[in-house]
C-alpha cells in the first residue's frame, strides 16, 4: 500500500509540473542545432532537393515565372556575339520537313531569330590562346568561349570547359609538342612530366598524350576530324586504356593505334590515338535541372507541342497494333 501511494504521488507531481509548464509563457531562447551533413559537394549538387544554391528561382509575380528555374551563370557575356564568327539562320529551319515537304522530325517549328556561331571543333592552331569571354550559344546546351590567338590576334569560338573563365590561357597540342616545352624537359619526352605540363582544363591534346583516367570532353574519332562525342552540357568521357607496354628502363610506350574511352552511357569506344580531346567537363553542368516554366518558352526554343495519339482525330493518329494480335 505504501509503495502504491508513493507511485501515485510521483505521478501527481509530474502531472502538475507538466500543467505548470504549459501555462507559463516561454521567456527564454535556446540554441537550435543546425542540420549537419557529411555529404560531399558532388552529392549535394546531384540531389534535386538541394538545387537552391545552383538554380535561380523567381517570385511568382506572373504565372509564367512561378515554376521557372535557371542555372546561375553570372559569368556569361551580356552583350552581342562576335559577329564575324556568326551568320544568320535563314533557310536552315524547315520546321522538321524534308525536301518533299513531309514532316520527318516532329515537334519542330517556329522559334525566335538566331545567329549560328561557327565553333572550331578541330583546334589545329598551336600556341597560347587567351579566353576573352564565355558566351551563351542558342544553338547548343553548352557554353562557348571566344579565344584570341596571342601570336596573330585571330579570334575563334571553342567549346568552354566547366570552370573556364575570362583571362585564362588555353593551348592546343594537336600539331605536336612545341620546342620551348621540349627544351624545358631537357630534350627528353617523359610522359609523366609532359602530362603535368599539358593536361590542364581547356587544353586540346591528341589522345596518345592524355594519361589514363583523365576526364575529357569534345572527343574526336579520327586523326583529321573534329570533336564528335561529349559536346553537350555537362557531358564527359574517361580514358580507360591506351595499350601501353613497359620497357626495361621503366618507360611506358603506346603500341596500338587506338585509345579506349568510356562514355557516360557506359559504352566503351575505340578512337584513333591521334584524335583530339579537351581536358575537363563540358560547361553548363546544371543544364538538366532547368525548368522552362511555361509553354511559350518552349515555342521560343523552336519546340512545338507533343500531342498524344489517343487525343488526335482518327485520321491523324499513328497506327497502333496490339502485341497480342501479332502473336495469334
C-alpha positions as a Markdown table, in Angstrom:
| # | Residue | x | y | z |
|---|---|---|---|---|
| 1 | Unk | 0.0 | 0.0 | 0.0 |
| 2 | Unk | 2.8 | 2.4 | 0.9 |
| 3 | Unk | 4.6 | 1.7 | -2.5 |
| 4 | Unk | 1.4 | 2.3 | -4.5 |
| 5 | Unk | 0.8 | 5.6 | -2.6 |
| 6 | Unk | 4.4 | 6.8 | -3.4 |
| 7 | Unk | 3.9 | 6.0 | -7.1 |
| 8 | Unk | 0.6 | 7.9 | -7.1 |
| 9 | Unk | 2.2 | 10.9 | -5.5 |
| 10 | Unk | 5.1 | 10.9 | -8.0 |
| 11 | Unk | 2.6 | 10.7 | -10.9 |
| 12 | Unk | 0.6 | 13.5 | -9.5 |
| 13 | Unk | 3.7 | 15.7 | -9.1 |
| 14 | Unk | 4.8 | 15.1 | -12.7 |
| 15 | Unk | 1.3 | 15.9 | -14.0 |
| 16 | Unk | 1.2 | 19.2 | -12.0 |
| 17 | Unk | 4.7 | 20.1 | -13.4 |
| 18 | Unk | 3.6 | 19.5 | -17.0 |
| 19 | Unk | 0.5 | 21.6 | -16.5 |
| 20 | Unk | 2.6 | 24.4 | -15.0 |
| 21 | Unk | 5.0 | 24.3 | -17.9 |
| 22 | Unk | 2.1 | 24.6 | -20.3 |
| 23 | Unk | 0.6 | 27.6 | -18.5 |
| 24 | Unk | 3.8 | 29.6 | -18.1 |
| 25 | Unk | 4.9 | 31.6 | -21.2 |
| 26 | Unk | 8.4 | 30.9 | -22.6 |
| 27 | Unk | 10.6 | 33.9 | -21.9 |
| 28 | Unk | 14.0 | 32.4 | -22.9 |
| 29 | Unk | 15.7 | 31.3 | -26.1 |
| 30 | Unk | 17.6 | 28.2 | -26.9 |
| 31 | Unk | 20.2 | 27.5 | -29.5 |
| 32 | Unk | 18.9 | 25.5 | -32.4 |
| 33 | Unk | 21.3 | 22.9 | -33.8 |
| 34 | Unk | 21.9 | 23.1 | -37.5 |
| 35 | Unk | 21.3 | 20.1 | -39.6 |
| 36 | Unk | 24.9 | 18.8 | -40.1 |
| 37 | Unk | 25.5 | 16.8 | -43.2 |
| 38 | Unk | 28.5 | 14.8 | -44.3 |
| 39 | Unk | 27.6 | 14.6 | -48.0 |
| 40 | Unk | 30.2 | 15.7 | -50.5 |
| 41 | Unk | 29.6 | 18.8 | -52.7 |
| 42 | Unk | 29.1 | 16.5 | -55.7 |
| 43 | Unk | 26.4 | 14.5 | -53.9 |
| 44 | Unk | 24.7 | 17.8 | -52.9 |
| 45 | Unk | 24.8 | 19.0 | -56.5 |
| 46 | Unk | 23.3 | 15.8 | -57.8 |
| 47 | Unk | 20.5 | 15.9 | -55.3 |
| 48 | Unk | 17.5 | 17.6 | -56.9 |
| 49 | Unk | 16.2 | 18.7 | -53.5 |
| 50 | Unk | 19.3 | 20.8 | -52.8 |
| 51 | Unk | 19.3 | 22.9 | -56.0 |
| 52 | Unk | 18.6 | 26.3 | -54.4 |
| 53 | Unk | 22.4 | 27.1 | -54.5 |
| 54 | Unk | 22.8 | 26.4 | -58.2 |
| 55 | Unk | 19.4 | 27.4 | -59.6 |
| 56 | Unk | 17.8 | 30.8 | -59.7 |
| 57 | Unk | 14.2 | 30.9 | -58.8 |
| 58 | Unk | 11.8 | 33.9 | -59.2 |
| 59 | Unk | 9.0 | 35.4 | -57.2 |
| 60 | Unk | 5.6 | 34.3 | -58.8 |
| 61 | Unk | 4.7 | 37.8 | -60.0 |
| 62 | Unk | 3.2 | 36.2 | -63.1 |
| 63 | Unk | 2.1 | 32.5 | -63.7 |
| 64 | Unk | 4.9 | 32.2 | -66.3 |
| 65 | Unk | 7.7 | 32.6 | -63.7 |
| 66 | Unk | 6.2 | 30.6 | -60.9 |
| 67 | Unk | 7.9 | 27.4 | -61.9 |
| 68 | Unk | 10.8 | 29.0 | -63.8 |
| 69 | Unk | 14.2 | 27.7 | -62.7 |
| 70 | Unk | 17.5 | 28.6 | -64.4 |
| 71 | Unk | 21.2 | 27.7 | -63.6 |
| 72 | Unk | 23.1 | 30.6 | -62.2 |
| 73 | Unk | 25.6 | 31.7 | -64.9 |
| 74 | Unk | 26.5 | 35.2 | -63.9 |
| 75 | Unk | 29.9 | 34.9 | -65.7 |
| 76 | Unk | 28.3 | 34.9 | -69.1 |
| 77 | Unk | 28.9 | 37.7 | -71.6 |
| 78 | Unk | 25.9 | 40.1 | -71.6 |
| 79 | Unk | 26.4 | 41.7 | -75.0 |
| 80 | Unk | 26.1 | 40.6 | -78.6 |
| 81 | Unk | 28.3 | 37.8 | -80.1 |
| 82 | Unk | 31.4 | 38.3 | -82.2 |
| 83 | Unk | 29.6 | 39.0 | -85.5 |
| 84 | Unk | 32.4 | 37.9 | -87.9 |
| 85 | Unk | 32.1 | 34.4 | -86.5 |
| 86 | Unk | 28.3 | 34.2 | -86.9 |
| 87 | Unk | 25.8 | 34.1 | -89.7 |
| 88 | Unk | 22.0 | 34.4 | -89.7 |
| 89 | Unk | 20.0 | 31.2 | -89.6 |
| 90 | Unk | 17.9 | 31.6 | -92.7 |
| 91 | Unk | 16.8 | 28.7 | -94.8 |
| 92 | Unk | 18.1 | 26.0 | -92.4 |
| 93 | Unk | 15.0 | 25.8 | -90.3 |
| 94 | Unk | 12.4 | 23.9 | -92.3 |
| 95 | Unk | 10.0 | 23.1 | -89.5 |
| 96 | Unk | 11.1 | 19.4 | -89.5 |
| 97 | Unk | 10.2 | 18.9 | -93.2 |
| 98 | Unk | 12.4 | 17.3 | -95.8 |
| 99 | Unk | 12.8 | 18.3 | -99.5 |
| 100 | Unk | 9.4 | 16.9 | -100.4 |
| 101 | Unk | 7.6 | 18.9 | -97.6 |
| 102 | Unk | 6.7 | 15.9 | -95.4 |
| 103 | Unk | 7.3 | 16.0 | -91.6 |
| 104 | Unk | 10.3 | 13.8 | -90.9 |
| 105 | Unk | 11.1 | 15.3 | -87.4 |
| 106 | Unk | 8.1 | 16.0 | -85.2 |
| 107 | Unk | 7.8 | 18.9 | -82.7 |
| 108 | Unk | 9.9 | 21.3 | -84.7 |
| 109 | Unk | 8.9 | 24.8 | -85.9 |
| 110 | Unk | 8.8 | 28.5 | -85.0 |
| 111 | Unk | 11.2 | 29.9 | -82.6 |
| 112 | Unk | 13.0 | 33.2 | -82.2 |
| 113 | Unk | 15.5 | 34.5 | -84.7 |
| 114 | Unk | 19.1 | 33.4 | -84.0 |
| 115 | Unk | 22.6 | 33.6 | -85.5 |
| 116 | Unk | 24.6 | 30.4 | -85.9 |
| 117 | Unk | 28.0 | 30.5 | -84.2 |
| 118 | Unk | 30.9 | 28.9 | -86.0 |
| 119 | Unk | 32.7 | 26.8 | -83.4 |
| 120 | Unk | 36.1 | 25.4 | -84.0 |
| 121 | Unk | 36.0 | 21.7 | -83.2 |
| 122 | Unk | 39.4 | 20.9 | -84.9 |
| 123 | Unk | 41.6 | 23.2 | -82.8 |
| 124 | Unk | 44.6 | 22.7 | -85.1 |
| 125 | Unk | 46.3 | 26.0 | -84.5 |
| 126 | Unk | 49.1 | 25.7 | -81.8 |
| 127 | Unk | 50.2 | 28.3 | -79.3 |
| 128 | Unk | 48.6 | 30.0 | -76.4 |
| 129 | Unk | 45.1 | 31.4 | -76.8 |
| 130 | Unk | 43.6 | 34.0 | -74.4 |
| 131 | Unk | 40.0 | 33.5 | -73.3 |
| 132 | Unk | 38.2 | 36.8 | -73.9 |
| 133 | Unk | 34.8 | 35.8 | -72.6 |
| 134 | Unk | 32.3 | 33.0 | -72.1 |
| 135 | Unk | 29.1 | 33.3 | -74.1 |
| 136 | Unk | 25.7 | 31.7 | -74.3 |
| 137 | Unk | 25.0 | 29.8 | -77.6 |
| 138 | Unk | 21.3 | 29.4 | -78.6 |
| 139 | Unk | 22.3 | 26.5 | -80.8 |
| 140 | Unk | 23.7 | 24.2 | -78.1 |
| 141 | Unk | 23.3 | 23.5 | -74.4 |
| 142 | Unk | 26.9 | 24.0 | -73.5 |
| 143 | Unk | 28.6 | 27.5 | -73.4 |
| 144 | Unk | 31.2 | 28.7 | -75.8 |
| 145 | Unk | 34.4 | 30.7 | -75.3 |
| 146 | Unk | 35.8 | 33.4 | -77.5 |
| 147 | Unk | 39.6 | 33.0 | -77.6 |
| 148 | Unk | 42.3 | 35.1 | -79.2 |
| 149 | Unk | 45.5 | 33.6 | -80.6 |
| 150 | Unk | 48.3 | 35.6 | -79.0 |
| 151 | Unk | 50.7 | 35.3 | -82.0 |
| 152 | Unk | 48.3 | 36.5 | -84.7 |
| 153 | Unk | 45.3 | 38.0 | -82.8 |
| 154 | Unk | 42.9 | 35.6 | -84.6 |
| 155 | Unk | 39.5 | 35.1 | -82.9 |
| 156 | Unk | 37.8 | 31.7 | -82.7 |
| 157 | Unk | 34.9 | 30.1 | -80.8 |
| 158 | Unk | 35.6 | 26.9 | -78.9 |
| 159 | Unk | 33.5 | 24.8 | -76.5 |
| 160 | Unk | 34.0 | 26.0 | -73.0 |
| 161 | Unk | 35.1 | 23.7 | -70.2 |
| 162 | Unk | 33.4 | 23.8 | -66.9 |
| 163 | Unk | 35.3 | 26.4 | -64.7 |
| 164 | Unk | 36.9 | 28.2 | -67.7 |
| 165 | Unk | 36.8 | 32.0 | -67.2 |
| 166 | Unk | 37.8 | 35.1 | -68.9 |
| 167 | Unk | 41.5 | 35.7 | -68.7 |
| 168 | Unk | 42.5 | 32.0 | -68.8 |
| 169 | Unk | 45.1 | 30.7 | -71.2 |
| 170 | Unk | 44.4 | 27.5 | -73.2 |
| 171 | Unk | 46.7 | 25.6 | -75.6 |
| 172 | Unk | 46.3 | 23.1 | -78.4 |
| 173 | Unk | 48.9 | 20.4 | -78.9 |
| 174 | Unk | 47.4 | 18.6 | -81.9 |
| 175 | Unk | 50.3 | 19.9 | -84.1 |
| 176 | Unk | 52.9 | 18.4 | -81.8 |
| 177 | Unk | 55.0 | 19.4 | -78.8 |
| 178 | Unk | 56.3 | 22.9 | -79.0 |
| 179 | Unk | 60.1 | 23.4 | -78.9 |
| 180 | Unk | 60.1 | 25.5 | -75.7 |
| 181 | Unk | 58.2 | 22.8 | -73.9 |
| 182 | Unk | 60.6 | 20.2 | -75.2 |
| 183 | Unk | 63.6 | 22.3 | -74.1 |
| 184 | Unk | 62.1 | 22.7 | -70.6 |
| 185 | Unk | 62.1 | 18.8 | -70.3 |
| 186 | Unk | 65.8 | 18.6 | -71.3 |
| 187 | Unk | 65.0 | 17.4 | -74.8 |
| 188 | Unk | 63.6 | 14.1 | -73.4 |
| 189 | Unk | 59.9 | 13.3 | -73.7 |
| 190 | Unk | 58.8 | 12.0 | -70.3 |
| 191 | Unk | 55.1 | 11.0 | -70.3 |
| 192 | Unk | 54.6 | 12.0 | -66.7 |
| 193 | Unk | 56.2 | 15.4 | -66.9 |
| 194 | Unk | 54.5 | 16.0 | -70.3 |
| 195 | Unk | 51.1 | 15.3 | -68.8 |
| 196 | Unk | 51.9 | 17.5 | -65.8 |
| 197 | Unk | 52.7 | 20.4 | -68.2 |
| 198 | Unk | 49.9 | 20.0 | -70.7 |
| 199 | Unk | 46.9 | 18.2 | -69.2 |
| 200 | Unk | 45.1 | 21.4 | -67.9 |
| 201 | Unk | 41.4 | 22.3 | -68.2 |
| 202 | Unk | 40.5 | 23.6 | -71.6 |
| 203 | Unk | 43.7 | 22.3 | -73.4 |
| 204 | Unk | 43.2 | 20.2 | -76.5 |
| 205 | Unk | 45.5 | 17.2 | -76.8 |
| 206 | Unk | 45.8 | 14.2 | -79.0 |
| 207 | Unk | 44.6 | 11.0 | -77.3 |
| 208 | Unk | 48.0 | 9.4 | -77.0 |
| 209 | Unk | 49.2 | 12.4 | -74.8 |
| 210 | Unk | 46.4 | 12.1 | -72.3 |
| 211 | Unk | 47.0 | 9.9 | -69.2 |
| 212 | Unk | 44.7 | 7.0 | -68.4 |
| 213 | Unk | 41.9 | 8.0 | -66.0 |
| 214 | Unk | 41.7 | 11.6 | -67.3 |
| 215 | Unk | 38.3 | 13.2 | -67.7 |
| 216 | Unk | 37.8 | 14.7 | -71.2 |
| 217 | Unk | 35.1 | 16.1 | -73.5 |
| 218 | Unk | 34.8 | 17.1 | -77.1 |
| 219 | Unk | 36.3 | 13.8 | -78.2 |
| 220 | Unk | 37.1 | 13.1 | -81.8 |
| 221 | Unk | 37.0 | 9.8 | -83.6 |
| 222 | Unk | 39.7 | 10.1 | -86.3 |
| 223 | Unk | 43.0 | 11.8 | -86.8 |
| 224 | Unk | 42.0 | 14.6 | -89.1 |
| 225 | Unk | 38.5 | 15.1 | -87.8 |
| 226 | Unk | 37.0 | 17.4 | -85.2 |
| 227 | Unk | 35.2 | 16.6 | -82.0 |
| 228 | Unk | 32.1 | 14.4 | -82.3 |
| 229 | Unk | 31.5 | 12.9 | -78.8 |
| 230 | Unk | 30.6 | 14.6 | -75.5 |
| 231 | Unk | 29.7 | 18.1 | -76.8 |
| 232 | Unk | 26.5 | 18.7 | -74.8 |
| 233 | Unk | 26.3 | 20.5 | -71.5 |
| 234 | Unk | 27.8 | 18.5 | -68.6 |
| 235 | Unk | 29.0 | 15.6 | -70.7 |
| 236 | Unk | 32.4 | 13.9 | -70.4 |
| 237 | Unk | 34.3 | 10.7 | -71.1 |
| 238 | Unk | 37.2 | 8.9 | -69.3 |
| 239 | Unk | 40.3 | 7.5 | -70.9 |
| 240 | Unk | 40.4 | 3.8 | -69.8 |
| 241 | Unk | 43.0 | 2.1 | -72.0 |
| 242 | Unk | 45.9 | 3.2 | -74.2 |
| 243 | Unk | 47.5 | -0.3 | -75.0 |
| 244 | Unk | 50.8 | 0.7 | -73.4 |
| 245 | Unk | 53.8 | -1.6 | -72.7 |
| 246 | Unk | 56.5 | -1.0 | -70.1 |
| 247 | Unk | 60.1 | -1.2 | -71.3 |
| 248 | Unk | 63.1 | -2.4 | -69.3 |
| 249 | Unk | 64.0 | 1.2 | -68.3 |
| 250 | Unk | 60.5 | 1.7 | -66.8 |
| 251 | Unk | 59.1 | 3.9 | -69.5 |
| 252 | Unk | 55.7 | 3.2 | -70.9 |
| 253 | Unk | 55.3 | 3.2 | -74.7 |
| 254 | Unk | 52.0 | 3.0 | -76.6 |
| 255 | Unk | 51.9 | 0.1 | -79.1 |
| 256 | Unk | 48.4 | 0.2 | -80.5 |
| 257 | Unk | 46.7 | 2.5 | -82.9 |
| 258 | Unk | 43.6 | 3.2 | -80.8 |
| 259 | Unk | 42.6 | 4.5 | -77.4 |
| 260 | Unk | 39.6 | 3.3 | -75.4 |
| 261 | Unk | 37.3 | 5.9 | -73.8 |
| 262 | Unk | 34.3 | 5.2 | -71.6 |
| 263 | Unk | 31.3 | 7.5 | -72.3 |
| 264 | Unk | 28.7 | 8.5 | -69.7 |
| 265 | Unk | 26.3 | 5.9 | -71.0 |
| 266 | Unk | 28.9 | 3.2 | -70.1 |
| 267 | Unk | 29.8 | 2.4 | -73.7 |
| 268 | Unk | 33.5 | 2.0 | -74.3 |
| 269 | Unk | 34.6 | 3.2 | -77.8 |
| 270 | Unk | 37.9 | 2.9 | -79.6 |
| 271 | Unk | 39.1 | 6.2 | -81.2 |
| 272 | Unk | 42.3 | 6.9 | -83.1 |
| 273 | Unk | 45.3 | 7.8 | -80.9 |
| 274 | Unk | 45.7 | 11.0 | -83.0 |
| 275 | Unk | 42.1 | 12.1 | -82.4 |
| 276 | Unk | 41.5 | 15.2 | -80.4 |
| 277 | Unk | 40.1 | 15.6 | -76.9 |
| 278 | Unk | 39.7 | 18.5 | -74.5 |
| 279 | Unk | 40.6 | 18.2 | -70.8 |
| 280 | Unk | 37.7 | 18.7 | -68.4 |
| 281 | Unk | 33.9 | 18.6 | -68.5 |
| 282 | Unk | 31.6 | 20.4 | -70.9 |
| 283 | Unk | 30.3 | 23.7 | -69.4 |
| 284 | Unk | 26.8 | 24.4 | -68.0 |
| 285 | Unk | 26.8 | 21.2 | -65.9 |
| 286 | Unk | 23.4 | 22.1 | -64.3 |
| 287 | Unk | 21.6 | 22.5 | -67.5 |
| 288 | Unk | 19.4 | 19.4 | -67.0 |
| 289 | Unk | 18.0 | 20.9 | -63.8 |
| 290 | Unk | 16.3 | 23.8 | -65.5 |
| 291 | Unk | 12.6 | 24.3 | -65.8 |
| 292 | Unk | 11.1 | 26.4 | -68.6 |
| 293 | Unk | 8.1 | 27.4 | -66.5 |
| 294 | Unk | 5.6 | 27.9 | -69.3 |
| 295 | Unk | 4.7 | 26.6 | -72.8 |
| 296 | Unk | 5.6 | 29.8 | -74.6 |
| 297 | Unk | 9.3 | 29.5 | -73.6 |
| 298 | Unk | 9.4 | 26.1 | -75.4 |
| 299 | Unk | 8.0 | 27.8 | -78.5 |
| 300 | Unk | 10.8 | 30.4 | -78.3 |
| 301 | Unk | 13.2 | 27.4 | -78.5 |
| 302 | Unk | 11.7 | 26.0 | -81.7 |
| 303 | Unk | 9.9 | 23.2 | -79.8 |
| 304 | Unk | 6.3 | 22.6 | -80.8 |
| 305 | Unk | 3.8 | 20.7 | -78.6 |
| 306 | Unk | 3.7 | 17.0 | -78.1 |
| 307 | Unk | 0.2 | 15.6 | -78.6 |
| 308 | Unk | -0.7 | 12.0 | -77.6 |
| 309 | Unk | -2.1 | 9.8 | -80.3 |
| 310 | Unk | -5.2 | 8.9 | -78.4 |
| 311 | Unk | -6.1 | 12.6 | -78.2 |
| 312 | Unk | -5.9 | 13.0 | -82.0 |
| 313 | Unk | -8.6 | 12.5 | -84.7 |
| 314 | Unk | -8.9 | 9.1 | -86.2 |
| 315 | Unk | -7.2 | 10.0 | -89.4 |
| 316 | Unk | -4.2 | 11.8 | -87.8 |
| 317 | Unk | -3.1 | 9.4 | -85.1 |
| 318 | Unk | -0.4 | 6.8 | -85.7 |
| 319 | Unk | -1.5 | 3.3 | -86.4 |
| 320 | Unk | -1.3 | 1.1 | -83.3 |
| 321 | Unk | -1.0 | -2.7 | -83.4 |
| 322 | Unk | -1.5 | -4.7 | -80.2 |
| 323 | Unk | 1.2 | -7.2 | -79.4 |
| 324 | Unk | -1.4 | -9.9 | -78.7 |
| 325 | Unk | -2.6 | -9.7 | -82.3 |
| 326 | Unk | 0.9 | -10.3 | -83.6 |
| 327 | Unk | 1.3 | -13.5 | -81.6 |
| 328 | Unk | -2.0 | -15.1 | -82.8 |
